[in-house]
Amino acid sequence: MKLHMPPRTFIKMSMLVAVLVATAYGATQLSAPPKGDARVAKAVARLMEESHISHHKIDDGIAKKFLERYLKELDPRKLYLTKADVELLRTKSTQLDDLIKAGDVAFAFQTYQLYAKRLNERIAKVQQLIDQEHDFTVDEDMVVDFKDLDWSTPEELDDRWRKQIKYDLLVLKLGDSQSESVEDGLDLPKSKKDEEKPAKTLADAKKRLHKRYANIATMTDQMEPDQVLEMYLTALTTTFDPHSSYMSLSTLEEFQIAMKLKLQGIGAALRVTDGYTVVAEIVPGGAADADGRLKEGDKIIGVGQGEEGEIVDVVEMKLSKVVKLIRGPKGTVVRLQVKTAEDSSIHIYDLTRQVIELKSSRVRGEIIDSGERIDGRRKKIGVINIPSFYRDFDGAQNGTANFSSTVADVKKVLSDFFNQGGVDAIVVDLRNNGGGALVEAIEVSGLFIDYGPVVQVKSGRGQVEKYEDEEPGVVYSGPLVVLTNRLSASASEIFAGVIKDYHRGVIIGDSTTHGKGTVQSVRPVSTEPFRLKNPDPTDGALKVTIQKFYRVNGDSTQNRGVNADVVLPSLIDHFDIGESFLDNALEFDRVEAADYTTTSAVTPEILSTLRERSKKRVAADEEFQRDQREIERYRKRKDRKTVTLNEAKMRKEREEGKADAEARKKKEGDSKKDSSRYGKKEIFPDKHYNREVLSVTLDYIDLLLKNRTAKVQ
């Protein structure tokens, strides 16, 4: 199974970050690894040395980086472990390579136990610190750039935490958002309804903060052994490159759901607020939707299995554990104890689980009449949104009818366009598409180019193989625009690179894409090294980087990405997002260009004209002007190493962008459909950025028509 998976830094499935909870386990019970972890560790170490593209051995150099990665995963802001703790742990660093190859992972659990002990000690002090008097008129700052910050002594930590609590209280007074969200276990973006209102009083802010840090301690104590092992082994794999990782069984299940776009559950999006599991949305067509009793805003306070199963209290339980309890095989019953949002009455709902298709994560398309958005410029523009390059590999292998496939869904959208009389141009929206299956990226590319190479792949032995679109002809041959941003990664970059190199269409968006040019393979961790058929998945799987891919022009997308032809102002374009910002990222390089034939659909003259026209429109647009002011404010904040703890100064900083934010909210409206993940969400909302994309597309249509007319004459 070859994949171009989303970068771990920004496109994470919830189970990669939200560990499963089992209250039977506490931090004090994690001092020793469970049975079976030794064979998993040995297998992962062996597979990394054998399969990773670098073929690097796990040696003392890797071991030192391994420890630092694990410490960073545990305590990224260096707020709990002390300098003395870390110095003691570092004395063991050069032994970790030998220990991991021998299957000895006791160090992982001992270190986690030390971390949990320090965290609980610190949280106890923090709860006292919250209730102390804080002077918000004092002119002092708090360090927010932790990269170069050394580990601290206990006394230094006391002062850092004094400032941290002061900052937390200030932020709560001025308004903040603290909500964790999951859609039956998959990430649900926070919507405006989740935003936490400013605390009414300082006492209210302190009450909220007490609750927040109590939850942190509870979640730490509820860490399961398999999640500690996953964190530890992934710390090892990411010393090779940032995209290799070990997946525990629960994480592997989440990965399979993301590729198949199916899960078995009740069809409800959930989030955690103040220790309660709250229904964020009901998935159309799911069991909860058909039943009709469960409503948005309801709190799930207990879960039972079967029609007579005991109800388990889930208040204060970690969201991923609640999700695990609610999910189950199709046709089985789950009992939910619910506190309703309407009147806080308590009810028990019996729901029969069913297969839920994650339709919002599938390809979707619509035809936009540009004249309804841009005066005097009426064309039919087809927009195709591709959230990821998904593929149900099991369904494909087993010959399952209508298995989940990106290329099949894109074909359906194109067919719908043709059945509606055709379109004048197509915009393929790849924004936030973090990648997926290699075969899907190749086949989708083949719908838009005649024939020829799509991507080149180099193995760890240096052999270069070309993957071709072997079918002559195209499904769509008209004007094409591809929309990308910094979160367009991996398989998205293959598609964007093909369109750019063949001069097949125009790339619009951020200055460049993410820059992930590596190929991963997901391999079950089996106790039998050569057991390739039906391996036992209970030991999890290793996602390991085995190849690098290259555009047909010979360039790798690694670190550099695919540059846009027309760049539009975007705040995300200024974030530290991309392969070049990741630790241990592989280097950019080139291979020999493939033999391919470009089209005449994009010329330097066309691109120059498109850029010039777009630049003039953007400069005159008041909403893009607001974007530019927001970008400038962000760049100033980004360069700061500290933040103020003076209330008047912080309030003034927040007020600077308030007028622009309120003006934009009034202009666009606070529409629920823009934040929904499901069928109600617009594919291409009528906003200034999208209108400019349409304007560039219309310019492109005009220029192509003008060129063809000139050739005929």
N, C-alpha and C positions, 0 to 999 in steps of 0.2 A: 504494500500500500504506500504509494508515493504521494507526499503532501507538501503543500506550501502553507504552513500553519501561521496563524496570527502571531505577531511578536508578543512575548510574555509581558512587556511593559504596558501595553495599552489595550490589547484585545484578549482579556482573560475570561474564560468560562468561570462561572461562580464557584464551582467546586475546586478550582485551582487556588482560590483565595479564601473561601469560606469552608473551614474544615468541618467534618461531621462531628456531632456531639453524642456522647453516651455518658450519662451522669454516673455510671458505675465506675468510670475512670476519672481520677483526679491527677493533678500534677505530681503528687507524691508517689503515684503508682507508675510513673513513667521512668523510673530510675534504671530499669533493665528492659532490654528489648524482648518482645514476645518470641516464642518459638517460630521458626520459619523465616525470620528476618535475615538470618545469616545466609541462607541460600539465595535470597533475593539480592542481597548486597553483593555477593560473589558473582552472581549472574550479570548484574548491572555493570560491575567493574570490568568483567571479561568482555561483555558486548561493546562497551565504550572503546576499549583498546582495539578490538577487532574491527568494529564497524564504522567508527567515526572517520570522517573524511581526512582528518589530520593524521590518523594512526599514531597519535601521541601516546606514550606510555604513562601510566599513573605513577609518578615518581615524587621525589621530595618537593620539586618545584610546584607540581600540581597540588600536593598536599597542603602547602602553605596557602595557596590561593583558595583551596577547598575550605579551610577553616575560616578565612576572612569572609567568604561568601555565606557560610552558615551563620556567622555572627551578624552579618548584615541582614539576613532574612529574619533572624530572631529580634534584633534590636537595632533597626535601621537608623534611628535618631540618637542612639547611644544614650538613652535615658534611664536604663535600668542596671545593666552590668557595670561594674566599676573598673577602673584602670587596673587594679590588682587582680580582679577576676580574669580579665582578658590576658594579662601578662602570664598568669598561671596556665590558662588554656593554651597559650601560644607555645609553652614549653613542650606540649604534646604534638604540635603540628607536623613535625617531620615523621611521626610514627603513623599518621593517618593513612598514608598510601599502603603500607604493609597491612594495617588492620583491616582496611576495606577489602583488599584482595583476599584476605583470610576469612571474610564474612563477619568480622567483629565490628558491630555498630554500637557497642555499649557507650562509647564516647558521645554519640548523638543524644542519648537519653539522659546521661549524666549532665551534659551541658544544658539540655532543656530544663531539667529539674533545677539547676542552679539559676537559670534565667527566670523560671516561674517563682522561685523563692525570692529573688531580688525584686521581681515585679510586685509580689504581694506585700513585701516589706515596704516598698515605695508607695503603693496605693494606700496603705494604712496611714502613712505620713501625709499623703496628699489629702485624704479626707479631713484631717485636722487642719491642714494648710488652707483648705477652701473656706473654713469658718473664721479664719483670722481677718484682721482689718487690712485692707489694701488701699494704698494712696494712689489714685489714678491721676493725680495732678503732677506727680514727680516726672521729670523729664529723663526717662531711661529707655533703653532698647533691649530687645531679645534677639539672639542669633537665630537665623532661620536657614542659613546655608551650612548644612552638616557635613558636606563632603570632606572638608579639610579639618573638621573639628576632631580633636583627640578624645580618647576615652577619659572620663573624669574621676576624680576622687569623690568619696561620699560627701565631703563638704562642698565641693564644686557642684555636685548634683543637687544638693539642697538649694543652692542659689538658682540653678537652672530651673528647678521645679517651682520655686517661688515665682519666677518670671512667667513660666508656662501657665500656671494657674491664674495669674493676673491677666495674661493674654486671653485665656479661655473665657474668663468672666467678662472681659471687655467685648469679645466677639459675641457672646450670648446677649449682652445688653444691646448690641447694635444689630443683632439678627444673624442667624447661621442655619445650616441644614445638617442634621445628623440622622440619617435614615439609611438602613441597609435594605436592598431590594432583590427579589428573586422571582422569576416566573417558573413555578414548579421546579426551581433549581437552576434556571438560566437567568443571566443578568437582565434586569429591567431598569432602563435609564430613569433617573429621578425626574419627576415632572414638577411643575410649579406648585402643584397642590401639596408636595412633600416639604416645601420650604418651611423652616421653623420660624415662627414669629419672634421678634425681639422679646426678651424677658421683660415683664412688666415692672419688676423691682429687682434690686440686687439680691434679695432673699430668694426670689424665684430663680435667678441665674445660678445661685449656689445650690439650690435644690436639684436643678437639672444636672449640674456638674457632679454632684455626689452620685447621682444615678448613673451617669456616663462611666465614671471610673469604677464603680461597683460592677458594671457590666463587663468592663475590660478584665477585671480579676476573675469574674465568673467564666468568661470565654476561655481564658488562659487555663484555668483548672479543668475545663471540659475537653481539652485537646486529647485526641485519640492516638494510640501508638502508631497506627498505620500512617497518620498524617505527619507525625514526627519523622518517621522513616522517609516519607515522600519529600519533606523539606530538606532532610539531610542528603539524600541521594541526588536530589535536584541541585543542591549546592555543589556537589561533585560534578555533575554533567555540565553545568553552566560555566565551569572553569575551562571547558573545551570551546564552547560557543554559547551565546545566549538563548538558543532555540532548542537545545537538547535538554530533555527533562525525563524524570521518572514519574509515571502516573500510577497511583494506587488504583485499586479496583474501582472505587467510587469515582475517581477522576476519569478513569477510562470509560466508565458508563456515560459520564457527561460528554466526553469527547464523541462517543458514538451517537448520542442524541443530536449533537451539533451537526454531524455529518449526514445523519439520516433524516433530520428535521421531524423526528417523531419521538414521543415519550408516552408512557402509560401512567395516567393520573386522572385528576378531576378537571383540569383546565382552569386554573386560577393563578393569577400573578400575585405574589406575596411580597411583603416588605416587613421589616422589623422597626417598630417605633416604641421607645421606652420599655423594651422587654417584651412587647406583645407582637405576635404574628398577625399582621393586618392584611386584609384582602385589598390589593391595589387595583386589580382589574379582573373581570371575568372574560375568559377566552371564548369568543363566539363559536358555537358548535360543540363545545365541550360538555362534560357531564354536569358541571355546576350550572352552566348556562341552560341546559335542558331542564334541570330540576327547578331552577328559578328561585330557590329560597336564599341561597348565599348571595350577599350583596357587597358592593364596594364599600370599604370602611369597616366591615365586620371584623371582629377580633376572634381568631381561633385560639381557644384556651386549653383544648384537650383533643387528643386523637386516639381512636380505638380501632382495632382490626376486626373485621367480620361483624356480623349483625349483633353479636353478644360480647364482643371483645371488651376488655377493661379499658376505660378511658385513661390515657396517660396525660398528666398535666404538662403542658408545653410552655407555660409562662416562664420567661427568662431562659428558655432553651434556645440554643443557637439555631438560626434559620435553616441551615443546611440539614440539620437533624430533623427538624419539623418536616421539611420537604421529603426526606427519606421515609418518614412515617406515613406521609400522605400518599406517596407514590406506591404503586404495586401492580401486579399482573392484571391485564384486562379481564373484566368480568367479576373481579373480587370487590368486596364492600369495604369502605372506610367510613368510620363514624367520626364526625366532627362536632366537638362541643363549641358552640359559638356564642359570643357576646355581641349582640346586634348593635350596629351603629345608630339605629333609629331610636331605641329606648333602653339600651343596655340590658335587655332581658336575655336570659340564658336558654338556649335551645340545643338539641342534638339532631344533626342532619345525617341520615344514612345516604351515601352516594356510591354508585357503582362505577368503578374505574373503567376507563376506555382508552383507546389509542387516540392521542391528541396530535394532530398535525400542526406544526409550527408554521402556519401559512404566512405569518408576517415576516418570516425569515427566508421565504422563497422569492424567486424572481417575480417582479410585478411590472406592469406596463400601463401606460395611458397615452391617449392622443390629446395634445393641447392645441387649442386654437389660439395662436399667438396674438391675433387681433384683439382678444379679450383682455390681454395683459399689456400689449404694446400698441399704442394708437397708430393706425395707418399701416400696420405691417401684418397682414393676415396670411398665415401659412399653417399647415398641419404638421406639428412637430411630435414625433413619437418619442416618449421617454421610457427607457428600460432601466429599472433599478435592480442591480445585482448585489445583494447584501454579502454573499460569500460564494465560493465555488464549491458547492456541496455535492456529495455523491454517496448514495447508499451502496457501499462496496459489497456487502453481503447480499443485498437484493439483486445487484447486477450479476454476481457470481452464480446465484441460485436461479437466475432466470425469472425473478419476480416481475410481474407486469407492473408498469408504471412506477418503478422504483424512483426515489428522489434523485434528480439529476439536473444540474444547472442548464446544460445544453438543451435538454428536452423542454425545459420551461421557457428558455429564450426562444426556441422554435415556436412554441405555442403563442407567445406574445407577438412575434413577427407575423404569424399566421393571422392572428386577430387584427393586426394593423392592415394587412392586405384585404381581409374580409370587410373592413370598414372603408374601403376605397383607397387605401394606401396613404403614405405620408410624404411630405416634402423633404424631411430630414429626420435622423434619429440621434438622440442623445443617450449614450450609455453611461449611467451614473454609477461610478465605482467608489464614491466617497465612503470612507469608513469600512471598506471591504478589506478584511485582513488576510484573505487568501483561501486556501482549501486544496482541492484535489488537482494535481498536475494535468490529468487527462481531461478534466473539464475545461481548464484554461485553454488547452490546445484545441479542443473541439469547438468551443465558443468562438475562438479566433477564426476557425475555418469557416464560420458562417458569413464572415465579412471580407475574407481575402479569397482569391481564386484558387491558388494552390501554392505549395512551396514550404520551406522550413518555417516553423513557428518559434522554436526555442532550441538552444544548444545546451547540453548537460555534460559536465565534466565530473568524472569520478575521482576518488582519492588517489588512483593510480595515474591520473593525468589523461585518461582516454576521454575524447570528446565525441558525443553522440548527438545527432540531429534528430529532432522530432518534427515530423512534417504533417501539414494538412494535405492528405493524399487524394482528396476528392476535388476534381476540377469544378469550377463554378462557385457561385456565392448565393446565399439565400437573400441577402440585401446588398445592393450595389450603389445605393444613392449616397447623398451627403451624410457624413458621419462625424459626430463629436463625442469625445470621451471625457468625462468629468472625474477628476481625481483630487485627492488631498494628501496630507502627510500621513493619514491613516490607511491609505490604499497601499497594500503590501503584498509581496510574494506573487501569488497567482494573478492578482490584479495588475502587477507590474509586467508580467509576461504579456497579458492582453494589451495593455497600454503601449508597451514597447513594440509589439508587432504592428499595431496601427500606426505608430510613429515611423518606424523603420520602412514600412511599405508605402509611406506617404498616403495612407488610406484615409486618414481623417485627422481632425484637429484635437489636440489635447488642451483642455482648459482646467484651471484650478490653482492649487498652491504651487509654489516655485518648483517643487519636486515631490515625488512620492516617498514612501518610507525608506526604501533602500535595502530590502531583504532579498538577497539573491541566493538563498540556500534551499536545499531540498531535504525534507525529513522523511524518515520511514518509521512507522509505528510497529514495534515488534514485541509480542507477548514475552514476558519474562518467564521462561520455562525452566524447570529443574533439569530437563533433558536437553543438552546443548543442540542436538540435531533433530529435535522433534518439531518439524515444520508443519505437519498436518494436524489440524485441530488441537493446537496447543492449549493448555489449561490457562485461562485468563485470571485465575484467582490471585496470582502473585502480581497482578498489574502488568504494565507495559513500559517499554522504553521508547521514547521518541528521540531519535538520534539523527543528526545531520550527516548525510551520506554523500551528498553531491552539491555542486554549485551550478546555477543556471546562468545562461548568457543570452543576450539578445542576438538576433540574426546578424546585426552589424558587428558583432564580436565583443561588445561591451558587456561587462557584468552590471547588474543593477545594484550589486552589493555596495552599501554605504552611500552611493550617489543617487540611486533611484532613477526615475524617468522624468525628465524636465518637462514642464508644461510649455506649450507653444504660446498660450495667452494666459498670463498670470493675473488673478484677481485678488484684491486685498482680503486677507483672512487672518484672524487672530491666531488660529491654530498653526499657521505657517511660521509663527515666531516662537512656538513652544519647543522645548528640547525633546522633540519626538523624532525618532528615526534611528536607523541602525547605527549611525555614526555616534550616537549618544549612549549606546549600550556597552557594558563591560564585555571584554573578550570577543568582540565582533570580528569576523574574518575580514580580510583586506579586499579592496577592489582590485580586479585584474582584468585582463582581456584574453580572448582567444581569436583565432583567425575568423574573419567574417564568412558567413555562409553564402552560397550562391542563390540570390533571390532577385526578383524583378519588381521594381517600384512602379507605382501608378503615377498619374499626373494630377491626382485629386488635390494634392497640396504642393504648392510651390513657395519659394522664398518671397515672391511678390505678394502672394495671397496672405501669408503669415504677417508680413510687414504691414499690410493694409488693415488686417484684423486687429493687430496690436494697437495701431495708431487710433483707429476709431473707438476701440474699447477704452483706451486711456482717456480720451476726451470725455466720453460719457461718464466714466467713473469719477473723474475730477469734478464734474458738474452735479453729481448726484449727492444730495444731502445725507442720505443714509450711508453711502460709502464714506462720506466725510466723517460721520459718527464712528464708523469702523476704524478709520485712520486715527481718530483721537483715542479710541479704546486701545489700539495697538501701541500708540506712543505711551499711554499710561502704563500699559503692561510692560513695555520694554524698560521703563524707568524702575518699576517694581522688581522686575526680573534681575536687574543688576545689583539690587540691594542685598547686603549680607545680613541685615537686621531689620526688625520692624519696631515701630514705636509702641511703648506701653503707656503713653500719655493719652487719656481719653479724648481731649480736645483735638489733638493732632490726628488721631485715628479717625475720629468723626469727620474731620475736614477732608481727609484723604478719600473717605467713602462718599462724601458729598460731591466730589469732583465729577464723577461719572454718573451721578444720579439723574441729572436732567436728560442726558442722552438715553439712559435706560428707560426712563418714563416716556420719553417721546417715541421710542421704538415700540414699547409695549402698547401705547395708544394707537400707533400706526398699524401694527400687525394684529393686535388683539391677543387676548390670553386664551387661545382656542385649545380645547382639550384634545381635539383630533391631531394637533401637531405633536403632542407628547405621548399619544397612545401607540402601543406597539402592534396593534391589531388592525382589522380591516378598515377601521374608520380613518386611519392615518393617511394623509395625502401623500402621494408619491413624489410630487414636485410642487410644493406649496408656492403660492404667489408672493414671493419675497424678493427684495431688491437684488440679492445675489443671483437667484434663479432667473430673474428677468434679464439680467445682463448676459447670462449664459444663452438665453433665447435670442437676445440681440446679436451676439456674436454668431450664433447659428444662422440667423437670418442674413447677416452680412456674408457669411460663407456661401449660402445658397445663391445669393446675388452675384458674387464674384465667380463662382463656378459657371453660372449661366452666361455671364459676360464673356468668360474665356472661351466657352463653347461657341458662342455667337461669332466671336472674332475669328476663330479657326474656320468656321463655315464660310465666312466672307473671304 
